[in-house]
Amino acid sequence: MSGTVAAPHHDYAGSAQEKPSMLRYIDWIWHIRGEIALPAEQSGEEAFDLLAPLFRQTGTSYDRYQDTLTFRKKDAAAQDKMSVFDSGVLRVENSVLRYDLISRALLYCFLAPLLFLGFAQAIITINDFQKPAAHAPAHTAGPPAKARPKPAAKEAVPPMNPIDKALGAPAPDKPDGDDGDEDGPKSKKPSPTPAYVFAGIFVALYLIGRLLEDRLVRSLFRKAVAGT
């Protein structure tokens, strides 16, 4: 952990000039940006002095150079108020604090629904391939109808013994559909519903987290520079 003046980091991923054009349109997914007006007559150095305690946390390193502060986090503690962010840059320009923060957690929450939707589609595809031959179209090529052998009759349920019946014994169960009938055990197929449920959960987590973290960090910085 360091708070001394150091050379500026020019490799920061938040620099719009260094990003591919495509990345500039989608990086809002895992970036949180904003700006806060500093109190009257407060310099950038004074603002960073007030913000410094937020970055003196376990697993956090930061550097200050003129009106820029960069930080990185690794294995941040759970009680760290900014633990959701992995790195970021704060700058003071014209009495305005501007920040650009990166969160891998938001990126993972955004990608998770796509993964579960892929699982759901894979389950649907597998179920389609495993449909029993009995459900094949009627026009499938084959021998004439008269030449086709008659399907074997299903095993009949054996009659119940009168004595057992008088004693109230339960009737024998019907044989299971061993040939994959709809009533047999082989008709049970994996359902894509759980994958859809998990996809919906992660969509909700991303939307809530994206809005909540934006408000929380703005409030955190505003209180810090105000000295409250």
Salt bridges, closest charged atoms under 4 A:
ASP27 OD2 - LYS19 NZ 2.15
ASP27 OD2 - ARG33 NH2 2.64
GLU35 OE1 - ARG98 NE 3.10
ASP49 OD1 - ARG64 NH1 2.81
ASP63 OD2 - HIS9 NE2 2.69
ASP80 OD2 - LYS73 NZ 2.56
ASP86 OD1 - ARG104 NH2 3.47
GLU93 OE1 - ARG98 NH1 3.22
ASP100 OD1 - HIS31 ND1 2.76
ASP100 OD2 - ARG33 NE 3.17
ASP181 OD2 - LYS154 NZ 3.28
GLU182 OE2 - HIS135 NE2 3.68
